Amino acid sequence: MNEHDQARLERLLGPTGPEVGCDECFNRLDEFVELELAGLEADATVPGLRAHLDGCPACREEHDALLALVAEDRHDAR
Ligand SMILES: [Zn+2]
C-alpha cells in the first residue's frame, strides 16, 4: 500500500484516534447530546467525541439527527 492509498483509507475509515471509535461514539451520543443541550461540558465529559464527529460523516449525521430530535422533545416538554 503506498502513501496515497494509506491516506485515502484513513479518510474512508475516519479518524482513528485512541479515544472514540464509531461504536463508542454511538454508545455515548445520547449523553453527549444531552450535555450539549444543557450547555454543559460535553467535550470534556466525552473526550474525543467531537473530534470523531468532525471526521466521521456518518456519526455526524447521527449526531445532528439526535440533536434535532432531543431539542424538539425539550421544546414540547414544559
Ligand atoms: Zn463514526
N, CA, C, O and the ligand as a Tripos MOL2 file, in Angstrom:
@<TRIPOS>MOLECULE
protein
  313   311    79     0     0
PROTEIN
NO_CHARGES

@<TRIPOS>ATOM
      1 N           0.8570   -1.2110    0.0000 N.3       1 MET1
      2 CA          0.0000    0.0000    0.0000 C.3       1 MET1
      3 C           0.8840    1.2490    0.0000 C.2       1 MET1
      4 O           1.7310    1.4030    0.8800 O.2       1 MET1
      5 N           0.6990    2.1310   -0.9640 N.am      2 ASN2
      6 CA          1.5080    3.3540   -0.9830 C.3       2 ASN2
      7 C           0.8770    4.4380   -0.1090 C.2       2 ASN2
      8 O          -0.2020    4.2600    0.4560 O.2       2 ASN2
      9 N           1.5770    5.5520   -0.0180 N.am      3 GLU3
     10 CA          1.1140    6.6080    0.9000 C.3       3 GLU3
     11 C          -0.2390    7.1750    0.4880 C.2       3 GLU3
     12 O          -1.0780    7.5180    1.3210 O.2       3 GLU3
     13 N          -0.4170    7.2610   -0.8110 N.am      4 HIS4
     14 CA         -1.6770    7.8150   -1.3070 C.3       4 HIS4
     15 C          -2.8470    6.9240   -0.8790 C.2       4 HIS4
     16 O          -3.8630    7.4170   -0.3900 O.2       4 HIS4
     17 N          -2.6980    5.6400   -1.0620 N.am      5 ASP5
     18 CA         -3.7570    4.7170   -0.6620 C.3       5 ASP5
     19 C          -3.9920    4.7490    0.8500 C.2       5 ASP5
     20 O          -5.1240    4.6790    1.3270 O.2       5 ASP5
     21 N          -2.9030    4.8550    1.5710 N.am      6 GLN6
     22 CA         -2.9960    4.9110    3.0280 C.3       6 GLN6
     23 C          -3.8420    6.1090    3.4690 C.2       6 GLN6
     24 O          -4.7250    5.9870    4.3180 O.2       6 GLN6
     25 N          -3.5500    7.2700    2.8700 N.am      7 ALA7
     26 CA         -4.2810    8.4840    3.2300 C.3       7 ALA7
     27 C          -5.7540    8.3430    2.8440 C.2       7 ALA7
     28 O          -6.6520    8.7960    3.5540 O.2       7 ALA7
     29 N          -5.9660    7.7140    1.7180 N.am      8 ARG8
     30 CA         -7.3260    7.5470    1.2300 C.3       8 ARG8
     31 C          -8.1110    6.6200    2.1700 C.2       8 ARG8
     32 O          -9.2760    6.8680    2.4790 O.2       8 ARG8
     33 N          -7.4680    5.5890    2.5980 N.am      9 LEU9
     34 CA         -8.0980    4.6330    3.5030 C.3       9 LEU9
     35 C          -8.4360    5.3060    4.8300 C.2       9 LEU9
     36 O          -9.5040    5.0800    5.3990 O.2       9 LEU9
     37 N          -7.5220    6.1280    5.3100 N.am     10 GLU10
     38 CA         -7.7640    6.8140    6.5750 C.3      10 GLU10
     39 C          -8.9630    7.7530    6.4710 C.2      10 GLU10
     40 O          -9.7390    7.8920    7.4170 O.2      10 GLU10
     41 N          -9.1020    8.3850    5.3290 N.am     11 ARG11
     42 CA        -10.2610    9.2510    5.1350 C.3      11 ARG11
     43 C         -11.5500    8.4350    5.1320 C.2      11 ARG11
     44 O         -12.5600    8.8370    5.7100 O.2      11 ARG11
     45 N         -11.4940    7.2930    4.4750 N.am     12 LEU12
     46 CA        -12.6820    6.4340    4.4010 C.3      12 LEU12
     47 C         -13.0820    5.9210    5.7790 C.2      12 LEU12
     48 O         -14.2620    5.8500    6.1200 O.2      12 LEU12
     49 N         -12.0800    5.5710    6.5480 N.am     13 LEU13
     50 CA        -12.3530    4.9790    7.8610 C.3      13 LEU13
     51 C         -12.6220    6.0190    8.9270 C.2      13 LEU13
     52 O         -13.1030    5.6990   10.0140 O.2      13 LEU13
     53 N         -12.3090    7.2710    8.6110 N.am     14 GLY14
     54 CA        -12.4590    8.3200    9.6110 C.3      14 GLY14
     55 C         -11.2410    8.3280   10.4970 C.2      14 GLY14
     56 O         -10.3550    7.4840   10.3620 O.2      14 GLY14
     57 N         -11.1960    9.2880   11.4110 N.am     15 PRO15
     58 CA        -10.0380    9.4040   12.2960 C.3      15 PRO15
     59 C          -9.9640    8.2020   13.2260 C.2      15 PRO15
     60 O         -10.9740    7.7470   13.7640 O.2      15 PRO15
     61 N          -8.7720    7.7070   13.4010 N.am     16 THR16
     62 CA         -8.6240    6.5510   14.2890 C.3      16 THR16
     63 C          -7.8720    6.9710   15.5410 C.2      16 THR16
     64 O          -6.8020    6.4460   15.8520 O.2      16 THR16
     65 N          -8.4470    7.9180   16.2450 N.am     17 GLY17
     66 CA         -7.8450    8.3730   17.4960 C.3      17 GLY17
     67 C          -7.9530    7.3140   18.5550 C.2      17 GLY17
     68 O          -8.6940    6.3440   18.3910 O.2      17 GLY17
     69 N          -7.2270    7.4790   19.6410 N.am     18 PRO18
     70 CA         -7.2270    6.4860   20.7130 C.3      18 PRO18
     71 C          -8.5260    6.4890   21.5180 C.2      18 PRO18
     72 O          -8.8340    5.5150   22.2040 O.2      18 PRO18
     73 N          -9.2700    7.5600   21.4370 N.am     19 GLU19
     74 CA        -10.3950    7.7270   22.3550 C.3      19 GLU19
     75 C         -11.6920    7.0810   21.8600 C.2      19 GLU19
     76 O         -12.2560    6.2030   22.5130 O.2      19 GLU19
     77 N         -12.1380    7.5290   20.7190 N.am     20 VAL20
     78 CA        -13.5040    7.2170   20.3330 C.3      20 VAL20
     79 C         -13.5710    6.6330   18.9280 C.2      20 VAL20
     80 O         -13.0780    7.2310   17.9720 O.2      20 VAL20
     81 N         -14.1720    5.4860   18.8160 N.am     21 GLY21
     82 CA        -14.4840    4.9120   17.5190 C.3      21 GLY21
     83 C         -15.9760    5.0130   17.2960 C.2      21 GLY21
     84 O         -16.7000    5.5550   18.1310 O.2      21 GLY21
     85 N         -16.4360    4.4980   16.1810 N.am     22 CYS22
     86 CA        -17.8560    4.6240   15.8470 C.3      22 CYS22
     87 C         -18.7350    3.9400   16.8960 C.2      22 CYS22
     88 O         -19.7980    4.4530   17.2450 O.2      22 CYS22
     89 N         -18.3020    2.8010   17.3920 N.am     23 ASP23
     90 CA        -19.1150    2.0900   18.3830 C.3      23 ASP23
     91 C         -19.2980    2.9030   19.6500 C.2      23 ASP23
     92 O         -20.4130    3.0660   20.1450 O.2      23 ASP23
     93 N         -18.1830    3.4120   20.1690 N.am     24 GLU24
     94 CA        -18.2810    4.1860   21.4060 C.3      24 GLU24
     95 C         -19.0110    5.4970   21.1530 C.2      24 GLU24
     96 O         -19.8020    5.9550   21.9770 O.2      24 GLU24
     97 N         -18.7330    6.0830   20.0130 N.am     25 CYS25
     98 CA        -19.4250    7.3080   19.6250 C.3      25 CYS25
     99 C         -20.9290    7.0900   19.7000 C.2      25 CYS25
    100 O         -21.6720    7.8880   20.2720 O.2      25 CYS25
    101 N         -21.3490    5.9850   19.1030 N.am     26 PHE26
    102 CA        -22.7730    5.6740   19.0670 C.3      26 PHE26
    103 C         -23.3150    5.4500   20.4770 C.2      26 PHE26
    104 O         -24.4110    5.8990   20.8100 O.2      26 PHE26
    105 N         -22.5370    4.7530   21.3000 N.am     27 ASN27
    106 CA        -22.9640    4.4510   22.6690 C.3      27 ASN27
    107 C         -23.1180    5.7040   23.5220 C.2      27 ASN27
    108 O         -23.9630    5.7580   24.4150 O.2      27 ASN27
    109 N         -22.3000    6.7000   23.2420 N.am     28 ARG28
    110 CA        -22.2780    7.8750   24.1160 C.3      28 ARG28
    111 C         -22.9440    9.0970   23.5040 C.2      28 ARG28
    112 O         -22.9380   10.1810   24.0880 O.2      28 ARG28
    113 N         -23.5040    8.9140   22.3490 N.am     29 LEU29
    114 CA        -24.0770   10.0530   21.6370 C.3      29 LEU29
    115 C         -25.2470   10.6720   22.3980 C.2      29 LEU29
    116 O         -25.3870   11.8940   22.4440 O.2      29 LEU29
    117 N         -26.0740    9.8340   22.9850 N.am     30 ASP30
    118 CA        -27.2030   10.3200   23.7840 C.3      30 ASP30
    119 C         -26.7200   11.2810   24.8660 C.2      30 ASP30
    120 O         -27.2030   12.4030   25.0150 O.2      30 ASP30
    121 N         -25.7430   10.7750   25.6070 N.am     31 GLU31
    122 CA        -25.1770   11.5380   26.7270 C.3      31 GLU31
    123 C         -24.5890   12.8530   26.2310 C.2      31 GLU31
    124 O         -24.8180   13.9160   26.8070 O.2      31 GLU31
    125 N         -23.8360   12.7500   25.1590 N.am     32 PHE32
    126 CA        -23.1670   13.9190   24.5850 C.3      32 PHE32
    127 C         -24.1830   14.9790   24.1750 C.2      32 PHE32
    128 O         -24.0070   16.1590   24.4770 O.2      32 PHE32
    129 N         -25.2160   14.5730   23.5090 N.am     33 VAL33
    130 CA        -26.2420   15.4990   23.0270 C.3      33 VAL33
    131 C         -26.9900   16.1360   24.1960 C.2      33 VAL33
    132 O         -27.2880   17.3310   24.1780 O.2      33 VAL33
    133 N         -27.2880   15.3310   25.2070 N.am     34 GLU34
    134 CA        -27.9450   15.8600   26.4050 C.3      34 GLU34
    135 C         -27.1150   16.9740   27.0390 C.2      34 GLU34
    136 O         -27.6290   18.0310   27.4050 O.2      34 GLU34
    137 N         -25.8260   16.7050   27.1560 N.am     35 LEU35
    138 CA        -24.9160   17.6830   27.7610 C.3      35 LEU35
    139 C         -24.8230   18.9430   26.9080 C.2      35 LEU35
    140 O         -24.8270   20.0630   27.4180 O.2      35 LEU35
    141 N         -24.7390   18.7340   25.6210 N.am     36 GLU36
    142 CA        -24.6780   19.8670   24.7030 C.3      36 GLU36
    143 C         -25.8930   20.7690   24.8750 C.2      36 GLU36
    144 O         -25.7610   21.9880   24.9850 O.2      36 GLU36
    145 N         -27.0540   20.1750   24.8980 N.am     37 LEU37
    146 CA        -28.2880   20.9370   25.0010 C.3      37 LEU37
    147 C         -28.4120   21.6140   26.3570 C.2      37 LEU37
    148 O         -28.9970   22.6900   26.4800 O.2      37 LEU37
    149 N         -27.8590   20.9730   27.3610 N.am     38 ALA38
    150 CA        -27.9020   21.5340   28.7090 C.3      38 ALA38
    151 C         -26.8560   22.6320   28.8810 C.2      38 ALA38
    152 O         -26.8200   23.3120   29.9080 O.2      38 ALA38
    153 N         -26.0130   22.7990   27.8780 N.am     39 GLY39
    154 CA        -24.9790   23.8140   27.9510 C.3      39 GLY39
    155 C         -23.8330   23.4160   28.8600 C.2      39 GLY39
    156 O         -23.0920   24.2660   29.3530 O.2      39 GLY39
    157 N         -23.6910   22.1010   29.0820 N.am     40 LEU40
    158 CA        -22.6180   21.6080   29.9390 C.3      40 LEU40
    159 C         -21.4020   21.2290   29.1050 C.2      40 LEU40
    160 O         -21.3890   21.3670   27.8820 O.2      40 LEU40
    161 N         -20.3800   20.7480   29.8060 N.am     41 GLU41
    162 CA        -19.1020   20.4700   29.1580 C.3      41 GLU41
    163 C         -19.1330   19.1340   28.4230 C.2      41 GLU41
    164 O         -18.5030   18.1660   28.8490 O.2      41 GLU41
    165 N         -19.8600   19.0900   27.3330 N.am     42 ALA42
    166 CA        -19.9720   17.8360   26.5890 C.3      42 ALA42
    167 C         -18.6090   17.3610   26.1140 C.2      42 ALA42
    168 O         -18.2940   16.1750   26.2090 O.2      42 ALA42
    169 N         -17.8010   18.2760   25.6060 N.am     43 ASP43
    170 CA        -16.4930   17.9000   25.0590 C.3      43 ASP43
    171 C         -15.5540   17.3590   26.1290 C.2      43 ASP43
    172 O         -14.7370   16.4760   25.8690 O.2      43 ASP43
    173 N         -15.6860   17.9080   27.3430 N.am     44 ALA44
    174 CA        -14.8160   17.4620   28.4260 C.3      44 ALA44
    175 C         -15.3020   16.1400   29.0150 C.2      44 ALA44
    176 O         -14.5060   15.3200   29.4730 O.2      44 ALA44
    177 N         -16.5980   15.9500   28.9960 N.am     45 THR45
    178 CA        -17.1640   14.7390   29.5840 C.3      45 THR45
    179 C         -16.9880   13.5290   28.6770 C.2      45 THR45
    180 O         -16.7820   12.4100   29.1470 O.2      45 THR45
    181 N         -17.0690   13.7630   27.3940 N.am     46 VAL46
    182 CA        -16.8660   12.6800   26.4350 C.3      46 VAL46
    183 C         -15.7210   13.0770   25.5070 C.2      46 VAL46
    184 O         -15.9530   13.4880   24.3700 O.2      46 VAL46
    185 N         -14.4870   12.9550   25.9910 N.am     47 PRO47
    186 CA        -13.3320   13.4330   25.2320 C.3      47 PRO47
    187 C         -13.1830   12.6820   23.9090 C.2      47 PRO47
    188 O         -13.3500   11.4650   23.8420 O.2      47 PRO47
    189 N         -12.8700   13.4270   22.8820 N.am     48 GLY48
    190 CA        -12.6040   12.8010   21.5990 C.3      48 GLY48
    191 C         -13.8340   12.6320   20.7270 C.2      48 GLY48
    192 O         -13.7250   12.3680   19.5300 O.2      48 GLY48
    193 N         -14.9900   12.7830   21.3240 N.am     49 LEU49
    194 CA        -16.1920   12.5490   20.5410 C.3      49 LEU49
    195 C         -16.4090   13.6400   19.4990 C.2      49 LEU49
    196 O         -16.7950   13.3670   18.3630 O.2      49 LEU49
    197 N         -16.1520   14.8810   19.9080 N.am     50 ARG50
    198 CA        -16.3030   15.9900   18.9570 C.3      50 ARG50
    199 C         -15.3690   15.7880   17.7690 C.2      50 ARG50
    200 O         -15.7510   15.9870   16.6150 O.2      50 ARG50
    201 N         -14.1510   15.3950   18.0720 N.am     51 ALA51
    202 CA        -13.1780   15.1710   17.0020 C.3      51 ALA51
    203 C         -13.6600   14.0540   16.0890 C.2      51 ALA51
    204 O         -13.5050   14.1170   14.8700 O.2      51 ALA51
    205 N         -14.2360   13.0510   16.6870 N.am     52 HIS52
    206 CA        -14.7490   11.9510   15.8800 C.3      52 HIS52
    207 C         -15.8700   12.4260   14.9660 C.2      52 HIS52
    208 O         -15.9140   12.0650   13.7900 O.2      52 HIS52
    209 N         -16.7630   13.2230   15.5000 N.am     53 LEU53
    210 CA        -17.8720   13.7360   14.7000 C.3      53 LEU53
    211 C         -17.3620   14.5690   13.5320 C.2      53 LEU53
    212 O         -17.8890   14.4950   12.4220 O.2      53 LEU53
    213 N         -16.3240   15.3660   13.8010 N.am     54 ASP54
    214 CA        -15.7620   16.2120   12.7530 C.3      54 ASP54
    215 C         -15.2160   15.3860   11.5960 C.2      54 ASP54
    216 O         -15.2480   15.8100   10.4410 O.2      54 ASP54
    217 N         -14.7160   14.1990   11.9260 N.am     55 GLY55
    218 CA        -14.0590   13.4020   10.8930 C.3      55 GLY55
    219 C         -14.9010   12.2620   10.3640 C.2      55 GLY55
    220 O         -14.4780   11.5480    9.4550 O.2      55 GLY55
    221 N         -16.0850   12.0800   10.9200 N.am     56 CYS56
    222 CA        -16.8830   10.9090   10.5480 C.3      56 CYS56
    223 C         -18.2890   11.3480   10.1330 C.2      56 CYS56
    224 O         -19.1480   11.5750   10.9850 O.2      56 CYS56
    225 N         -18.5200   11.4660    8.8380 N.am     57 PRO57
    226 CA        -19.8070   11.9680    8.3390 C.3      57 PRO57
    227 C         -21.0030   11.1550    8.8240 C.2      57 PRO57
    228 O         -22.0710   11.7110    9.0790 O.2      57 PRO57
    229 N         -20.8300    9.8590    8.9500 N.am     58 ALA58
    230 CA        -21.9460    9.0040    9.3630 C.3      58 ALA58
    231 C         -22.3910    9.3390   10.7860 C.2      58 ALA58
    232 O         -23.5830    9.4980   11.0510 O.2      58 ALA58
    233 N         -21.4180    9.4450   11.7020 N.am     59 CYS59
    234 CA        -21.7400    9.7660   13.0890 C.3      59 CYS59
    235 C         -22.2050   11.2110   13.2130 C.2      59 CYS59
    236 O         -23.0650   11.5400   14.0290 O.2      59 CYS59
    237 N         -21.6280   12.0430   12.4040 N.am     60 ARG60
    238 CA        -22.0140   13.4580   12.3760 C.3      60 ARG60
    239 C         -23.5100   13.5760   12.0500 C.2      60 ARG60
    240 O         -24.2470   14.3290   12.6870 O.2      60 ARG60
    241 N         -23.9180   12.8330   11.0740 N.am     61 GLU61
    242 CA        -25.3160   12.8340   10.6570 C.3      61 GLU61
    243 C         -26.1980   12.3150   11.7870 C.2      61 GLU61
    244 O         -27.2580   12.8670   12.0840 O.2      61 GLU61
    245 N         -25.7300   11.2460   12.4010 N.am     62 GLU62
    246 CA        -26.4420   10.6490   13.5310 C.3      62 GLU62
    247 C         -26.5970   11.6640   14.6630 C.2      62 GLU62
    248 O         -27.6640   11.8030   15.2610 O.2      62 GLU62
    249 N         -25.5080   12.3610   14.9340 N.am     63 HIS63
    250 CA        -25.4890   13.3820   15.9860 C.3      63 HIS63
    251 C         -26.4770   14.4970   15.6760 C.2      63 HIS63
    252 O         -27.2620   14.8940   16.5370 O.2      63 HIS63
    253 N         -26.4400   15.0010   14.4500 N.am     64 ASP64
    254 CA        -27.3180   16.1070   14.0740 C.3      64 ASP64
    255 C         -28.7840   15.7110   14.1840 C.2      64 ASP64
    256 O         -29.6210   16.4910   14.6370 O.2      64 ASP64
    257 N         -29.0800   14.4860   13.7610 N.am     65 ALA65
    258 CA        -30.4540   13.9990   13.8190 C.3      65 ALA65
    259 C         -30.9190   13.8800   15.2720 C.2      65 ALA65
    260 O         -32.0330   14.2700   15.6220 O.2      65 ALA65
    261 N         -30.0340   13.3320   16.1010 N.am     66 LEU66
    262 CA        -30.3800   13.1480   17.5090 C.3      66 LEU66
    263 C         -30.5340   14.5000   18.2110 C.2      66 LEU66
    264 O         -31.4300   14.6900   19.0330 O.2      66 LEU66
    265 N         -29.6570   15.4140   17.8760 N.am     67 LEU67
    266 CA        -29.7190   16.7490   18.4720 C.3      67 LEU67
    267 C         -31.0530   17.4200   18.1400 C.2      67 LEU67
    268 O         -31.6970   18.0130   19.0060 O.2      67 LEU67
    269 N         -31.4450   17.3170   16.9030 N.am     68 ALA68
    270 CA        -32.7110   17.9070   16.4640 C.3      68 ALA68
    271 C         -33.8840   17.2560   17.1850 C.2      68 ALA68
    272 O         -34.8280   17.9230   17.6080 O.2      68 ALA68
    273 N         -33.7980   15.9340   17.3120 N.am     69 LEU69
    274 CA        -34.8680   15.1700   17.9490 C.3      69 LEU69
    275 C         -35.0190   15.5540   19.4220 C.2      69 LEU69
    276 O         -36.1230   15.8160   19.8980 O.2      69 LEU69
    277 N         -33.9010   15.5820   20.1240 N.am     70 VAL70
    278 CA        -33.9350   15.8890   21.5520 C.3      70 VAL70
    279 C         -34.3430   17.3470   21.7700 C.2      70 VAL70
    280 O         -35.0820   17.6560   22.7050 O.2      70 VAL70
    281 N         -33.8620   18.2320   20.9120 N.am     71 ALA71
    282 CA        -34.2130   19.6410   21.0310 C.3      71 ALA71
    283 C         -35.7200   19.8240   20.8560 C.2      71 ALA71
    284 O         -36.3430   20.6470   21.5260 O.2      71 ALA71
    285 N         -36.2780   19.0600   19.9640 N.am     72 GLU72
    286 CA        -37.7080   19.1280   19.7130 C.3      72 GLU72
    287 C         -38.4840   18.6130   20.9190 C.2      72 GLU72
    288 O         -39.4950   19.1930   21.3160 O.2      72 GLU72
    289 N         -37.9980   17.5210   21.4920 N.am     73 ASP73
    290 CA        -38.5840   16.9740   22.7190 C.3      73 ASP73
    291 C         -38.5970   18.0080   23.8200 C.2      73 ASP73
    292 O         -39.6010   18.2020   24.5070 O.2      73 ASP73
    293 N         -37.4730   18.6650   23.9750 N.am     74 ARG74
    294 CA        -37.3300   19.6920   25.0100 C.3      74 ARG74
    295 C         -38.3580   20.7930   24.8090 C.2      74 ARG74
    296 O         -38.9660   21.3030   25.7500 O.2      74 ARG74
    297 N         -38.5180   21.1270   23.5570 N.am     75 HIS75
    298 CA        -39.4050   22.2290   23.2030 C.3      75 HIS75
    299 C         -40.8530   21.8860   23.5620 C.2      75 HIS75
    300 O         -41.6090   22.7340   24.0370 O.2      75 HIS75
    301 N         -41.2160   20.6360   23.3250 N.am     76 ASP76
    302 CA        -42.5780   20.2140   23.6160 C.3      76 ASP76
    303 C         -42.8360   20.0970   25.1120 C.2      76 ASP76
    304 O         -43.9060   20.4510   25.6060 O.2      76 ASP76
    305 N         -41.8300   19.5930   25.8180 N.am     77 ALA77
    306 CA        -41.9880   19.4180   27.2590 C.3      77 ALA77
    307 C         -41.9950   20.7860   27.9510 C.2      77 ALA77
    308 O         -41.3780   21.7460   27.4890 O.2      77 ALA77
    309 N         -42.6960   20.8340   29.0470 N.am     78 ARG78
    310 CA        -42.7470   22.1140   29.7480 C.3      78 ARG78
    311 C         -41.6800   22.2230   30.8070 C.2      78 ARG78
    312 O         -41.5890   23.2440   31.4880 O.2      78 ARG78
    313 ZN        -18.0700    7.3580   13.4230 Zn       79 ZN79
@<TRIPOS>BOND
     1     1     2 1
     2     2     3 1
     3     3     4 2
     4     3     5 am
     5     5     6 1
     6     6     7 1
     7     7     8 2
     8     7     9 am
     9     9    10 1
    10    10    11 1
    11    11    12 2
    12    11    13 am
    13    13    14 1
    14    14    15 1
    15    15    16 2
    16    15    17 am
    17    17    18 1
    18    18    19 1
    19    19    20 2
    20    19    21 am
    21    21    22 1
    22    22    23 1
    23    23    24 2
    24    23    25 am
    25    25    26 1
    26    26    27 1
    27    27    28 2
    28    27    29 am
    29    29    30 1
    30    30    31 1
    31    31    32 2
    32    31    33 am
    33    33    34 1
    34    34    35 1
    35    35    36 2
    36    35    37 am
    37    37    38 1
    38    38    39 1
    39    39    40 2
    40    39    41 am
    41    41    42 1
    42    42    43 1
    43    43    44 2
    44    43    45 am
    45    45    46 1
    46    46    47 1
    47    47    48 2
    48    47    49 am
    49    49    50 1
    50    50    51 1
    51    51    52 2
    52    51    53 am
    53    53    54 1
    54    54    55 1
    55    55    56 2
    56    55    57 am
    57    57    58 1
    58    58    59 1
    59    59    60 2
    60    59    61 am
    61    61    62 1
    62    62    63 1
    63    63    64 2
    64    63    65 am
    65    65    66 1
    66    66    67 1
    67    67    68 2
    68    67    69 am
    69    69    70 1
    70    70    71 1
    71    71    72 2
    72    71    73 am
    73    73    74 1
    74    74    75 1
    75    75    76 2
    76    75    77 am
    77    77    78 1
    78    78    79 1
    79    79    80 2
    80    79    81 am
    81    81    82 1
    82    82    83 1
    83    83    84 2
    84    83    85 am
    85    85    86 1
    86    86    87 1
    87    87    88 2
    88    87    89 am
    89    89    90 1
    90    90    91 1
    91    91    92 2
    92    91    93 am
    93    93    94 1
    94    94    95 1
    95    95    96 2
    96    95    97 am
    97    97    98 1
    98    98    99 1
    99    99   100 2
   100    99   101 am
   101   101   102 1
   102   102   103 1
   103   103   104 2
   104   103   105 am
   105   105   106 1
   106   106   107 1
   107   107   108 2
   108   107   109 am
   109   109   110 1
   110   110   111 1
   111   111   112 2
   112   111   113 am
   113   113   114 1
   114   114   115 1
   115   115   116 2
   116   115   117 am
   117   117   118 1
   118   118   119 1
   119   119   120 2
   120   119   121 am
   121   121   122 1
   122   122   123 1
   123   123   124 2
   124   123   125 am
   125   125   126 1
   126   126   127 1
   127   127   128 2
   128   127   129 am
   129   129   130 1
   130   130   131 1
   131   131   132 2
   132   131   133 am
   133   133   134 1
   134   134   135 1
   135   135   136 2
   136   135   137 am
   137   137   138 1
   138   138   139 1
   139   139   140 2
   140   139   141 am
   141   141   142 1
   142   142   143 1
   143   143   144 2
   144   143   145 am
   145   145   146 1
   146   146   147 1
   147   147   148 2
   148   147   149 am
   149   149   150 1
   150   150   151 1
   151   151   152 2
   152   151   153 am
   153   153   154 1
   154   154   155 1
   155   155   156 2
   156   155   157 am
   157   157   158 1
   158   158   159 1
   159   159   160 2
   160   159   161 am
   161   161   162 1
   162   162   163 1
   163   163   164 2
   164   163   165 am
   165   165   166 1
   166   166   167 1
   167   167   168 2
   168   167   169 am
   169   169   170 1
   170   170   171 1
   171   171   172 2
   172   171   173 am
   173   173   174 1
   174   174   175 1
   175   175   176 2
   176   175   177 am
   177   177   178 1
   178   178   179 1
   179   179   180 2
   180   179   181 am
   181   181   182 1
   182   182   183 1
   183   183   184 2
   184   183   185 am
   185   185   186 1
   186   186   187 1
   187   187   188 2
   188   187   189 am
   189   189   190 1
   190   190   191 1
   191   191   192 2
   192   191   193 am
   193   193   194 1
   194   194   195 1
   195   195   196 2
   196   195   197 am
   197   197   198 1
   198   198   199 1
   199   199   200 2
   200   199   201 am
   201   201   202 1
   202   202   203 1
   203   203   204 2
   204   203   205 am
   205   205   206 1
   206   206   207 1
   207   207   208 2
   208   207   209 am
   209   209   210 1
   210   210   211 1
   211   211   212 2
   212   211   213 am
   213   213   214 1
   214   214   215 1
   215   215   216 2
   216   215   217 am
   217   217   218 1
   218   218   219 1
   219   219   220 2
   220   219   221 am
   221   221   222 1
   222   222   223 1
   223   223   224 2
   224   223   225 am
   225   225   226 1
   226   226   227 1
   227   227   228 2
   228   227   229 am
   229   229   230 1
   230   230   231 1
   231   231   232 2
   232   231   233 am
   233   233   234 1
   234   234   235 1
   235   235   236 2
   236   235   237 am
   237   237   238 1
   238   238   239 1
   239   239   240 2
   240   239   241 am
   241   241   242 1
   242   242   243 1
   243   243   244 2
   244   243   245 am
   245   245   246 1
   246   246   247 1
   247   247   248 2
   248   247   249 am
   249   249   250 1
   250   250   251 1
   251   251   252 2
   252   251   253 am
   253   253   254 1
   254   254   255 1
   255   255   256 2
   256   255   257 am
   257   257   258 1
   258   258   259 1
   259   259   260 2
   260   259   261 am
   261   261   262 1
   262   262   263 1
   263   263   264 2
   264   263   265 am
   265   265   266 1
   266   266   267 1
   267   267   268 2
   268   267   269 am
   269   269   270 1
   270   270   271 1
   271   271   272 2
   272   271   273 am
   273   273   274 1
   274   274   275 1
   275   275   276 2
   276   275   277 am
   277   277   278 1
   278   278   279 1
   279   279   280 2
   280   279   281 am
   281   281   282 1
   282   282   283 1
   283   283   284 2
   284   283   285 am
   285   285   286 1
   286   286   287 1
   287   287   288 2
   288   287   289 am
   289   289   290 1
   290   290   291 1
   291   291   292 2
   292   291   293 am
   293   293   294 1
   294   294   295 1
   295   295   296 2
   296   295   297 am
   297   297   298 1
   298   298   299 1
   299   299   300 2
   300   299   301 am
   301   301   302 1
   302   302   303 1
   303   303   304 2
   304   303   305 am
   305   305   306 1
   306   306   307 1
   307   307   308 2
   308   307   309 am
   309   309   310 1
   310   310   311 1
   311   311   312 2
@<TRIPOS>SUBSTRUCTURE
     1 MET1         2 RESIDUE 1 A MET
     2 ASN2         6 RESIDUE 1 A ASN
     3 GLU3        10 RESIDUE 1 A GLU
     4 HIS4        14 RESIDUE 1 A HIS
     5 ASP5        18 RESIDUE 1 A ASP
     6 GLN6        22 RESIDUE 1 A GLN
     7 ALA7        26 RESIDUE 1 A ALA
     8 ARG8        30 RESIDUE 1 A ARG
     9 LEU9        34 RESIDUE 1 A LEU
    10 GLU10       38 RESIDUE 1 A GLU
    11 ARG11       42 RESIDUE 1 A ARG
    12 LEU12       46 RESIDUE 1 A LEU
    13 LEU13       50 RESIDUE 1 A LEU
    14 GLY14       54 RESIDUE 1 A GLY
    15 PRO15       58 RESIDUE 1 A PRO
    16 THR16       62 RESIDUE 1 A THR
    17 GLY17       66 RESIDUE 1 A GLY
    18 PRO18       70 RESIDUE 1 A PRO
    19 GLU19       74 RESIDUE 1 A GLU
    20 VAL20       78 RESIDUE 1 A VAL
    21 GLY21       82 RESIDUE 1 A GLY
    22 CYS22       86 RESIDUE 1 A CYS
    23 ASP23       90 RESIDUE 1 A ASP
    24 GLU24       94 RESIDUE 1 A GLU
    25 CYS25       98 RESIDUE 1 A CYS
    26 PHE26      102 RESIDUE 1 A PHE
    27 ASN27      106 RESIDUE 1 A ASN
    28 ARG28      110 RESIDUE 1 A ARG
    29 LEU29      114 RESIDUE 1 A LEU
    30 ASP30      118 RESIDUE 1 A ASP
    31 GLU31      122 RESIDUE 1 A GLU
    32 PHE32      126 RESIDUE 1 A PHE
    33 VAL33      130 RESIDUE 1 A VAL
    34 GLU34      134 RESIDUE 1 A GLU
    35 LEU35      138 RESIDUE 1 A LEU
    36 GLU36      142 RESIDUE 1 A GLU
    37 LEU37      146 RESIDUE 1 A LEU
    38 ALA38      150 RESIDUE 1 A ALA
    39 GLY39      154 RESIDUE 1 A GLY
    40 LEU40      158 RESIDUE 1 A LEU
    41 GLU41      162 RESIDUE 1 A GLU
    42 ALA42      166 RESIDUE 1 A ALA
    43 ASP43      170 RESIDUE 1 A ASP
    44 ALA44      174 RESIDUE 1 A ALA
    45 THR45      178 RESIDUE 1 A THR
    46 VAL46      182 RESIDUE 1 A VAL
    47 PRO47      186 RESIDUE 1 A PRO
    48 GLY48      190 RESIDUE 1 A GLY
    49 LEU49      194 RESIDUE 1 A LEU
    50 ARG50      198 RESIDUE 1 A ARG
    51 ALA51      202 RESIDUE 1 A ALA
    52 HIS52      206 RESIDUE 1 A HIS
    53 LEU53      210 RESIDUE 1 A LEU
    54 ASP54      214 RESIDUE 1 A ASP
    55 GLY55      218 RESIDUE 1 A GLY
    56 CYS56      222 RESIDUE 1 A CYS
    57 PRO57      226 RESIDUE 1 A PRO
    58 ALA58      230 RESIDUE 1 A ALA
    59 CYS59      234 RESIDUE 1 A CYS
    60 ARG60      238 RESIDUE 1 A ARG
    61 GLU61      242 RESIDUE 1 A GLU
    62 GLU62      246 RESIDUE 1 A GLU
    63 HIS63      250 RESIDUE 1 A HIS
    64 ASP64      254 RESIDUE 1 A ASP
    65 ALA65      258 RESIDUE 1 A ALA
    66 LEU66      262 RESIDUE 1 A LEU
    67 LEU67      266 RESIDUE 1 A LEU
    68 ALA68      270 RESIDUE 1 A ALA
    69 LEU69      274 RESIDUE 1 A LEU
    70 VAL70      278 RESIDUE 1 A VAL
    71 ALA71      282 RESIDUE 1 A ALA
    72 GLU72      286 RESIDUE 1 A GLU
    73 ASP73      290 RESIDUE 1 A ASP
    74 ARG74      294 RESIDUE 1 A ARG
    75 HIS75      298 RESIDUE 1 A HIS
    76 ASP76      302 RESIDUE 1 A ASP
    77 ALA77      306 RESIDUE 1 A ALA
    78 ARG78      310 RESIDUE 1 A ARG
    79 ZN79       313 GROUP 0 **** ****
